[in-house]
Amino acid sequence: MKIAYLCPDLGIPVLGHKGASVHVRGLVAAFVRAGHSVVVAAPLLNKSPWEEPARLEAPLLHLPLGADAQAAIFSLKAFSEMLGVDNSLPGELRRILCNQELLTQLKRRFEHDPPDFIYERASLYATAGVSLACELTVPLLVELNAPLAVEQSAYRATGLGELAAQAERWTLTRADAVLAVSTPLRDYAVSLGVESSRAHVVPNGVDPTLFRPGPPNPAVRARWGLGDGPVLGFVGGLRPWHGVDALPGLLSRLIERHPTARLLVAGDGPQRGALERDLHERGIGRSAVFTGSLLQESVAALIRQFDVALAPYPRLEHAFYFSPLKLFEYMACGVPIVAAAAGQIAEVIRDGETGLLYPPGDSDALLAACDRLLADSTLRFRLGDAAAKEIHGRYTWDRNAACVVDLARSVARRRQA
């Protein structure tokens, strides 16, 4: 089949290192492996000119924002700065204008050779996929990774909250199918008016050829100065909702019983500075290693260095709607995991069988679970082995791609009938 994959989100560089970027490329590669033709359309390739671009297994349409729209956004930003006003309007206007320009360019690209279906990653103010699918009379499948308008309001300043909510509802209720990454997100889509028969749950996955069990590479260990002691690892963005502020306290208490333990943090984000300061103030800065952002090909080798993989999500004020990519990557590499028992995590991990769970936000329980694993190598091997078998059997991008194509064909049959 011919698939047009739209990633209109200006926060997702499709050739970048973010988890969302990995998700895009992972599913695209699975479509290609299954023999489908894919074209990816996106306005953003990389966040930084110094960032080494990742490889994408499909043709890429780079559709950046035009000069006139950029000028309008810069004017609004300058006006706000002149008044000393800190608001989100320039960024929100940028998304709206980008969406409009994206539709115009996509119609021109596909009007004489349309895809069999459109697959769109839902993003704030993105309505181009619905409009394009109507113009081309092809099915539209929308992937939902977060309650977009709610998340924008909760974590970022917003000046157009109601407009964002209306755009989200407009898009989701007009899609032929909504593929939510978790059950809470499916319920959220239904609450906005999406027919339950059109709302599906498709969790994240992994590339099993990259994320697989294997012995730790001594060269990787030496590269990051991990020494000979046990390694606790975290992969992901250093942001409040990932619970990373629990890591310094955890390491400080574990070192009392495991003096040679190291904390390896693979990723970057706004909390990195605060984490490094906290570690140094506790006198354990040398026991932690921060790698910064890495290419996906390097992440799997790092995970295989972990004796314990961490997913320390805090207790949140809203429903836990995430489908944590790190969860699947840790487990696929056969590494024992300690994770907060929240949302989909408690569905994927069977406590005591494929990992250890603890109540979100309970630092004592987190410490006890990590200490238990570090003290028992047999338990670590048993949990890691069972976790790898679980992920490789159920949670891969190839399975997700097959599910998506089956849904698209089902929609097409309904239309013909």
Protein Blocks (a to p, Z undefined) as FASTA:
>chain_A
ZZddddfbfkbcfkbmbfklmmmmmmmmmmmmnopacddddfbfbfbfkbccdddfbdcd
dddddfklmmmmmmmmmmmmmnopacfklmmmmmmmmmmmmmmmmmmmmmmoccfbdcdd
ddehiaklmmmmmmnopacddddfbdfklmmmmmpccfklmmmmmmmmmmmmmpfbdcdf
bfklmmmmmmnopafklpccddddddfklmccddddfklmmmnonojbdcdddeddddfk
lopmmmmmmmmmmmmmmmmbccddedddjklmmmmmmmmmnopmmmpccebjadfklmmm
mmmmpmbdcdfbccdfbdcfbdcfklmmmmmnopacddddehjllmmpcghkloccddeh
ilklmmmmmmmmmmmmklmmmmmmmmmmmmmmmmcfklmmmmmmmmmmmmmmmmmZZ
